[in-house]
Amino acid sequence: MSEQQFPTSLGTSTADEIRLLGENLTEDLMGKVGFGELAFWLVTLQRPTPSQVRVFEAVLVALADHGFTPTAIAARLTFLSAPDSLQGALAAGLLGGGSRFLGVTEDCGQYLHAVLEGQSALPTDEAAWDALAVEAVRRTRARGAYVPGLGHPVHKVLDPRTPRMIAIAEEEGLKGPHLTLFEAIGRTHEQVLGRRLPLNGAGVCGAALADLGLPVELLRGFALLARAAGLLGQLAEEARRPIGMDAYLTIDRNAVYVDPTEQP
């Protein structure tokens, strides 16, 4: 009777060697391959070009941290209450970020991908891209849904990450149909929605990742990968200069109890 096998092309270990992506981890990868390159390689099983690495790592930097956000506060407060359970603090921030904020990266990439998949041929000039964008936004509004990647609570006029990400993709020759459609939506959505909204950084990162050919169903994972670095920074700062207790006390002291029987 043959021994049962579980084939994997990623990696495995023996008593004296660790293999990853067909390479010797300690000899061929450590100290020679950057983390962004490795993450890309693990998902696609293709070693990225320097241009792909630059765009991919630009996304990781863009999504790493965005200030003292609710997810950062959640991580800090969890760390405050259980400093010996770092994984709990990270999970508090990652779960919140993945559900609402960083989900935009995946939602936008999937949205653009779905629009493009429905085309027998891609537009060949800006006017045709604009027409496609208007039609996509119109269909989205008709079903009462939001266009992912539009709007930002802080950067209400321009998210500074958006033009920079597009410029980097252009410099590396990797601005593809997803970014092009995203730009067209930015130019035209006001015709349908009646107001102008910024193209946000989470959305442009989703478009850039999709143009790199990464699986759209995994785009949220890349956003979470980036945010984990930011949360580690928040927790390191909390350890150096605690502000979690002040945030907690401010919230707790301003909470006003309301009799539930008096609720409408």
Salt bridges, closest charged atoms under 4 A:
GLU17 OE1 - ARG19 NH1 3.68
GLU37 OE2 - ARG47 NE 2.73
GLU106 OE1 - ARG220 NE 3.24
ASP107 OD1 - ARG220 NH2 3.98
GLU117 OE2 - HIS113 NE2 3.60
GLU126 OE2 - ARG187 NE 3.94
ASP130 OD1 - ARG187 NH2 2.70
GLU135 OE1 - ARG138 NH1 3.69
GLU135 OE2 - ARG139 NH1 3.57
ASP159 OD2 - HIS152 NE2 3.97
ASP159 OD2 - ARG161 NH2 2.80
GLU170 OE2 - LYS175 NZ 3.19
GLU171 OE1 - ARG54 NH1 2.78
GLU171 OE2 - ARG164 NH1 3.52
GLU172 OE2 - ARG54 NH1 2.83
GLU183 OE1 - LYS175 NZ 2.38
GLU190 OE1 - ARG196 NE 3.10
ASP211 OD1 - HIS178 ND1 2.79
GLU237 OE1 - ARG76 NH2 2.28
GLU238 OE1 - ARG76 NH1 2.74
ASP252 OD2 - ARG253 NH1 2.66
